[in-house]
Amino acid sequence: MEILKNVGGKMLRCGYTTGSCATAATKAALAMLLSGDRISEVLIHTPAGIDVTAEILNTTVKPGSVKCAVRKDSGDDPDATRDMLVYSEVTLCNEGVHIKGGEGIGKVTKPGLDQPVGEYAINSTPRQMINQVVQEVSEKFHYTGGVTVELSIPGGEMVALKTFNPRMGIVGGLSVIGTSGIVEPMSNKALEGTVAALIKQLAAKGCKSILLTPGNYGKDFASEDLGLDMSYNINCSNFIGESLDTCVEQGFDQILIVGHIGKMVKLGIGSTNTHSAMGDGRIECLIRCALQGGASLDTLKRIDQVTTTDGALEILREEGICENTMDILGEKIMDTLRRRVPENVEIGYICFTKAEGYRGILCRSENAFSLIPCRTPGKTE
C-alpha cells in the first residue's frame, strides 16, 4: 500500500487500521472456506473511499473453518499496534453474522464506549465493514447460511497495557477500531504547521471571520446539523490554542469554535491542546461542574466511574442536572477562550454531543450564531 499524504511539506505514508486488517482477513478466510482455494491477497473498500490490498498470512485450514492473518501497517504514523498480526477465523453456521473476540481482543467494562459493557471492543465501523465483506463473498459463492467470525491479535493483551485502553475500561486486550479504515500520519509538529498554513491561506483571501473545528466530528456537525458556511472552516485538530494564536496574528476579528464535548470539555480546565497525550481531565472537569450545578455525592461518584463524556451526560440527564452542568461548563470554556485572545477579537463556541437519542447542542456562547455570516439556507439554530 502506497498512499501518501502531504503533512507539513513532507510526503508521509498512510497505513490501515486494525479494523481494515480484520476485514481483509475475514474476507480472505470466508472466500477460502467457500471456494477451497488458497488466497494470497485481497482487496477491500474502506469507508474513506480508498481501496486497500492486503497480503494474507499464516493461513490454517481445518474442517469447517479457515483462519488467516493480515499484518498491521501503520504507515509513517507511530502506533502501538504496528506490525502486529490481526487474525480472523471464520466458521459457517445456520444464519446471521456473529462477530466475537479471541486472544488479545479486549472487553468493555465501563459504559459510554462504542460497544456495551461485556461486549468485545470491536467498534461499529469494523463490524459494518466485516458484515459487508461477508455479504459480498457469500453472494459471490451463492452461500445463504450464516457465518461466525472470531478476531484475535496475539500479544494484544500486553501491548494494550501501553495504551489508554485500561483507563478507558477496555481490559484483556486491544480494540479493533477505525472510522475511515485508513491511518493517516500524525506528526504533531508538521500537522500544527499545516493548520497554521491553512489559516494563513484563508486570511490571504480577505476573510475576517473563521470557523475552527477540532476534528471531523466538529466539521460534520457544523456542516450537517448547523448548516454553517464551510468555506470559512479550518479543521484545527487538537491545536485549539495554537490555532487561535495564528488567527489573531493573521488579523481575524471573529472566531467561532464548534467541537464535540469530548474535546471542548478540556477547555473547561484551561487546556487548549486536546490531544490525550497532553493529559485528560474530562471527567474531573464534569464532576466539578456537576458539583457546582447541584449534584449529589452519589451522582458525582457515579460520574467518576464512567470513562467518556457521553457516559457522564447520561447520568446528568437521569439526575435532571445536565442543563445546569452544561451552563457552568460553558462559562469555563468561555473564560479559557477569552484569556487566549485580545479584547478586540470576538470569540464564541458551540459544544455538542452526537450520542444516539441526544445529538445536539449542549452549550454555546450567546454570540455563536452571529460569528459566521453566511449560513446555509434551510438550517435552524
Disulfide bonds with the S-S distance in Angstrom:
none
